[in-house]
Amino acid sequence: MASPRLETYCCLNRDAATQLVMSFQPEVFCGVCIGSASISLLLTILQLLPKKGQSPRKMPKASSSSTIFLLISICDILGGLGMIFRSSVWLGFPGFIANISAVNGTDVWPSAFCVGSAMWIQLLYSAGFWWLFCYAVDSYLVVRRSAGLSTIVLYHMMTWGLAVMLCVEGIALLYYPSLSSCENGLEHAIPHYITTYVPLLLVLVVNPILFRRTVSAVASLLKGRQGIYTENERRLGTEIQIRFFKIMLVFVICWSPNIINESLLFYLEMQPDINEMLLKNIRSAALITWIIMGVLNPMQGFLFTLAFYGWTGWRVDLKWRKREIPWESMSSSTVGENAYPSPVNYQSNIHDSKKISTTDSQQTDEAISMLSEGNTSGDDRLTRSSPIYQGW
């Protein structure tokens, strides 16, 4: 799981609340993290691999949304690998981990492992938060016809720049002047927690607003395309709205335990003695949410692929040389392209489709298709009969 408590635990004089959760059944907790991260890692990769009998997913030629979602998945995969490695060392070498708390210890490797593994996990999930924010921004800009693959460079600069800057700044403030004194006062810890939760709260607050504005803009585009708003177009707008809802639902489910847990732990830190009987229920709630975090945080990667693509099946096609690499294809994309013919056959059938009379109408179709890319076969039937699909 990804929590600033992982970095705080590296402090030799860590606070009582951090000691409470980190010392609660560490073997069970690490086992839960390994199990959840391993399952999510395998299922995420399975979801992203091409399947037999299906054309590979293609990236829209004028949108970076598909690329952004791929990068979110990569961040989740690498973050999950960090969790597996950290928890495996924690379980396999208890003596090595015990040296982290050695005040007079001369071995720097336990502390280096503690800090390095915690920073790796925190950095990758923080970058995933920023990429998810960029996904919402890009979806809105696509509808406004202000985005394209060229904007991915700006997203890279913003995402990795902010993630690294906030992570390094928070760690530097926490560990100043050394690991032996980094918890002497809240002035060390509070900036670290702020830099950790800023991107998470940004996604929780701003993404729903951007998604709502995008859905409204999609409805306006569909209505203004030919002056009518058919049932098929209404259903297409609903599918886009449902996808955004699924993405936010997964994010809330996976990360709301972190916010609840952190609020409980901060409340305990403010008490003179966290072991008082009156605080028993608070301690229990903090420990329960701590375990829940170990289950839900690593599952984000797999759940996001379900929200974006749906279940893609078990039949994996590993014949890479006979297929295009999904994220390198620059062909136009529509809803549920996994079930469509190859790009060559598709282009040959375009001449039989209904022609678009204006450039604005073509751009509208393109924007809608970008937002609905990756939907499952259930949506194919919708777009094959939709004017949006026929307009291509």
Secondary structure, DSSP 8 states (H G I E B T S, - for coil): ---THHHHTTSTT--HHHHHHHTSSHHHHHHHHHHHHHHHHHHHHHHHS-BTTS------TT--HHHHHHHHHHHHHHHHHHHHHHHHHHHH-HHHHHGGG-TT----HHHHHHHHHHHHHHHHHHHHHHHHHHHHHHHHHHHTT---TTHHHHHHHHHHHHHHHHHHHHHHHHTSS-TTSTTSSHHHHHHHHHHHHHHHHHHHHHHHHHHHHHHHHHHHHHHHHHS---HHHHHHHHHHHHHHHHHHHHHHHHHHHHHHHHHHHHHHHTSS-TT-GGGHHHHHHHHHHHHHHHHHHHHHHHHHHHHHH----S-B---GGGS--GGG--S---BTGGGS--HHHHHHHHTTS----SHHHHHHHHHHHHHTBT--HHHHHHHHSSHHHHT-
